Amino acid sequence: MEDTTGHAWRAWAKRAAAWSAPALFSALETYTFSRDMPGAPVLWRVLAAQMPAWYVWLPLTPWLTRLAAREPLSPPRPRPVLIHLTACLGMGALFAAVYAMATGHFMPGRDAPWAARWLRAWWGWLPMMGMAYATVLAVASATRASQRARDSERQAAVLAVQLAESRLLALQTQLQPHFLFNTLNAIVVLVRERETDEAARMLVLLSDLLRQLLQKGATQEVSLRDEVAVLSRYLELQQLRFADRLRVEWNMEPDALDARVPHLVLQPLAENALRHGIGMRTASGVLRIGARRRGDALELTVQDDGPGLPRDFELEAAKGIGLSNTRARLSQLYGEAGRLGIANAEGQGTVATVLLPWRSTPDTAGVAHG
């Protein structure tokens, strides 16, 4: 209520200041030209005689603004033109009435009948009233156009956010079934090979992992701590699949665990490393997961010790769901500040690097890996 009242008072103050300007200029002009005439009035009488007439515009300006919105003059049509012409003449008549009364009271020696003073003031001030009326219409039109532009920009911004959220949700929805189908296929292989204990263990882990994913729903960002919790369940599944051929090493800076990251940003990179890196080895392999802060950025790494990238590899041309999905999500969430890089690691293998803007979260629940 107080905000509404304050806004109304500020609006009245702005209108009063706006109409005081022509009132003051008009009075000063009259005073300047009458100084050399016999019986020239003093300044305060000129101000008192002319300024009240201008203030008749003050309470009627909001009404004229609404009238301009209801009856726009563009394109020109007979009805709006007639309505505004009548309104302009009416404003001139009201102005002249107040002007005639004020001048009769504050300007001595003007003893003509009130009706004669009113008619003379109405006719004499009519061109000025026409310009004042046109100014009100122009300001009202410009204000409406500006408001429409702001509303359009606001609506466009809302639509852009909704579109980005829809694209991100579509990408995330694409990722989860892809991971689920791969895991179920691994379980089917174990069942066919009569490895029932391992298959049962995988089903339990998968159930736990799906519960974690469903709890996050359409969440786009989580703490790295939560992301690591999901990834650790996924890698437990993969260790059952690879038997003794997979070892996982975690290298997480403690502070980095509270940083915000895209949900499921590491899982497709780990899956890619297992499929094209460690999965291509006959001997056991190591998967290294790292996170560290680099100034205003967070660096995530997923490294394998597999055969490395082929010579003709180009990330932009990669067609796999994991890499293309991750690149698209980073672009949607962070623009140019979110980047994915794939390169051969020093010595042997491949390293995938994700750079994100550093944003911390107070969430400290969960288990840290180090």
HELIX and SHEET records of a PDB file:
HELIX    1   1 GLU A    2  SER A   34  1                                  33    
HELIX    2   2 LEU A   43  TRP A   54  1                                  12    
HELIX    3   3 TRP A   57  ARG A   70  1                                  14    
HELIX    4   4 PRO A   78  PHE A  106  1                                  29    
HELIX    5   5 TRP A  114  ARG A  192  1                                  79    
HELIX    6   6 THR A  196  LYS A  216  1                                  21    
HELIX    7   7 LEU A  224  PHE A  242  1                                  19    
HELIX    8   8 ALA A  243  ARG A  245  5                                   3    
HELIX    9   9 PRO A  254  ASP A  258  5                                   5    
HELIX   10  10 GLN A  267  HIS A  276  1                                  10    
HELIX   11  11 ILE A  278  MET A  280  5                                   3    
HELIX   12  12 LEU A  315  ALA A  317  5                                   3    
HELIX   13  13 ILE A  321  TYR A  334  1                                  14    
HELIX   14  14 GLY A  335  ALA A  337  5                                   3    
SHEET    1   A 2 GLU A 221  SER A 223  0                                        
SHEET    2   A 2 ARG A 260  PRO A 262 -1                                        
SHEET    1   B 5 LEU A 246  MET A 252  0                                        
SHEET    2   B 5 GLY A 285  ARG A 294  1                                        
SHEET    3   B 5 ALA A 297  ASP A 304 -1                                        
SHEET    4   B 5 THR A 350  PRO A 357 -1                                        
SHEET    5   B 5 ARG A 339  ASN A 344 -1                                        
END                                                                             
